[in-house]
């Protein structure tokens, strides 16, 4: 009852929502937390120490705001106390603050997946936007030369079977789209702390199975279209197998690229898209044109 009376005496406004009460000793060291519902439903003569939860989740003042957001999401908290190394109570971070952080972090990851600076907005001046976007477009141009060199290596094959040029973008593009789907899931999982060394093999097995089924289904459809169009069973088989293989490569890259970048200390959302696109383009062209060389020409 004394705690309730103290709250009344504080004269809190309508916007001062009380979610938890934090119990501290004479030195302001945090000793427990009391949910407000537990306080108001207990007998008036009950000591606060009997209501306090001793196993508490807290954070340090130096913790990254994204780590605090992970704590709130993982333990379904409405507020997180901030304590120093001695356990002294310094303040509280409420869930409305965390929502703002999550929104900003989600926006930043989304922008980085597209190769856009996290602080760019629709009202950013054209010159500033140019300076932020041009470097990553330059990196994309360099990696595009890698894929182009693979195509150049099969110039003779393409000249002998010009139909290959029609379907090369399909194999590479489908691989890129499939890889981006996996990459988006992995970046989100890494950001939320849901991915570790223990579950990476299971994720690989799942994504490869999904890619294999998708590849067989889409490859069969594409093979039928090619067969009806060019009347070439060999070309139909080549493009169906190449598409299936590239989707599997995309699944592997979608899992391992962000995990590897994270372990190396790089932001997987920022660099993952460029690397994954290069992998799917190179492997798509190499598989498709390599099979075409073996099957169609020899």
N, C-alpha and C positions, 0 to 999 in steps of 0.2 A: 504493500500500500504506500509506503514511503517513496518507492520508485515511481509509482503512478502519480503521486502528488508532485514529485519533482518535475515530471513531464508537464503537468498542468501549469506549474509555476513558470516554466520556460516561455509560455505564451507562444507556442509554435503556430505559424500561419497555415493556411489551407494548402500551400504548396510544399510545406515541409513534411513530406511523407516519412514516417518512421517505420522502418522495416525490421531492424534488429536493435537491441540494446546491448552495448558492449560493456562488460564488467571489468573494471581495472582496480588494482590495489592502490596503496598510498603513493607509490612511485609511478603511477599511470601505466604500469605493465598490464598488458591484456591477459586476463585469466579465464575468460569465458564469454559466451554470447547467448543472449536470451531472445528468442523470437517474440515479437510483440503479442502475438496471439497467446503464447504460453504465459506471458505476464498477466494479461487481463483476465484469463480464465482460472488462474490459480487462487487459492485462499489468500485473503489479505494478510494473514500473519505468516505466510511462507517466506523463509529467507531467500533472497535472490540467488545465493550460491546453490540452492537446491534446484533452481530452475535452469541454471546455466549449462550450456553444452561445452564440454571441455575440449573436445576434438575439433579444432577450428581450422579453417582455411584462411590464410592471410598472405599478404604480399609485401615486398620491400619497396621503399620509395624509389629505388633504382631500377625496378623491373620494367621491362618493355610493355607498353600499353597493349600490344597484341597478346602477350603472355597472360595479362590480367583478363582479357576477353576470353581466352581459352579456359581459364579457371571458372569463370562465370558460366560458360556454356557446358563445361564438363560436369560441374556439380550442381547445376540449376540454382545458382545463387541469385539473390536480389541485391546483394551488396558484399563488398570485400573490404575487410579492415586493412589498413596500412600500418606496419610496425617496423621499427628499426631492428638492428641486430640483437639488442637486449630485450626485445619484446615490448618496448614502450609504444603505446598507442599514439599514432601520428594523425590519423584521419581515416576517412571512409570513401571508397569509390562505389557509387550506386549504379544500378543496371542501366539507367538512362544515359549515363556517361559512356558505358560500355557499348551501347547500341550505336552511338556516334562513332566510336572507334571501329566497330565492325563494319559500318557503312563505308567509312573512309578506306579501310583495308581492303574490302571487297572491290571498291572502285579502283583502287591502285592495282590490285591483281588483274582485274579485267583489262585495264589499260595496258598493262605490261604484256599480257598475252597477245595483244594486238600490236606491240612494239611502240606504244605511245607513252610518253612521260606521265607519271602519276599525278602531277600537279597541273596538267593541261586541262582546260575547260572549254566549252563552246565559245566563250567570250574572249579566249586568249587571242591576242593580235596575230596576224598572219606571219609576221617575221619571227615572233617567238615560237609559234607552232612549227615553222620551217626548221628552226635550229634544233628543236626537240625531236623531230621525226627523221630528218635527213641522215643522221649517223646510222640508225638502225636499217634504213633503206639501203645505205651503202653496204652494210654487212650482208643484207639479203642479196645484193647484187653480186658480191664476192662468192657467196655460197651457190648462187645460180650458175656461175661459171663452172663449178664442180660438176653439177648435173649436166651442163652442156658438154663438158669434156667426155662424159660417158656416152652421150648421144653421138658425138663426133667419132668415137672409137668404132661405132657400128655404121658408119656412113655408107659403106658398101652394101650392107644388108638392107638399109632403107632404100637405096637406089634400085635394088633388085626387087623389092616388094614395097612399093609406095603406099600400100594400104596400111602399113605399120604406122606411118606418120599420122594417120587419122585417129588411131586409138591410143597413141602414147600419152596424150593429155588425160585420157580417162583413167588409165592405170595409175599415173602419178597423182592425179587429183583426188581419186577415191582413197588412195592411201593417206594423202595429207588430211583429208576430212576425218577419216577414221582415227588417225593419230591424234588430231586435235581434240576429239571427244575424250579419249583416254587421258590426254595431257590435262584437260580441264578438271577431270575428276581427281587426278593425282595432285595437282596444285592445291585444290581445295582440301584434300585429305592431309597434305603436308602442313598447310596453314593451320588446320585445326588440331594437329598433333595426333591424327588417327593412323598414321603410317609409320612403321618402324621396321627394323630388320626382321622381326619375327613374322610379319604378315606379307612381306614382299613376295615370297614364293607363291603364296596362295593367290595374290593379286595377279601375278604373271600367268598362272594356270587358268584363272578365270578369264582374263582378257584374251589369251590365245585361243581358248575355246570359242569365245564370242566371235573373234575375228575369223576363225576357221569356218564357222557356220555361216557367217555373213559372206565370206569369200566364196563358199561353195554355192550359196543361193544366188548372189549377184553375178558370180562368174558363169553360172548356168544360163541366166537370162542374157547376159552379154554375149556368151558363146552362140546362143540361138540367133540373136540379132546378126552377128557376124556371118554365121552360116547362111542365113537367108539373103544377106546383102552381097557377100562376095563368093558364095558357093564354095567355100574352102574349109573343109573339116579340120585341116591342120592349123590354119590360122585361128579358127574358133577355139580349138583346144589350147593353143599357145596363150591366147589372151585370157581365157578362163583360169588357167593355172597361174599365170603371172599376176592376175588380180588377187587371187587367193593368197599367194605368197606375199604380195606387198601389204595386204591387210594384216597378215601375221607379223611382218616386220614393223608395221606401224604400231601394233599393239605392244610389241617388245620395247620399241623406242619410247612409246608413250609412258611406259612404266619406269624404265631404267634411266632415261634422260633426266627427268626431274629429280629422281632419287639421287643420282650421281651428282648433279649440280648442287643439291642441298648439302650433301656430305662434303663437297669441295668448298662450301661457303658462298656459293653464288645463288642468286635469286632464280628459282626455276621458272617463275612466271615471266621473267624478263628475257632470259636466254633460251628457254626451252622450245619456244615456237620456231625460232630460226634453225636450231639444230635438228629438231624433229622434221621440219620441212625438207631439209637437205637429205636426211636419211631416207624419207619416203620417196623423194624424187630420184635419188641415186639408185636405190634398190629397185624401184619400180622400172626405171629405164633399163637397168642392168638385167633384171630378170626377164622382162618382156623381149628386149632385143637379143639377149643371149639365147633364150629358148627359140626365138625366131631364126637365129643363125643356125642352130643345131638342127631344127626340124624342117624349116622351109627351104633352106639353101642346100643342106647336105643330105 
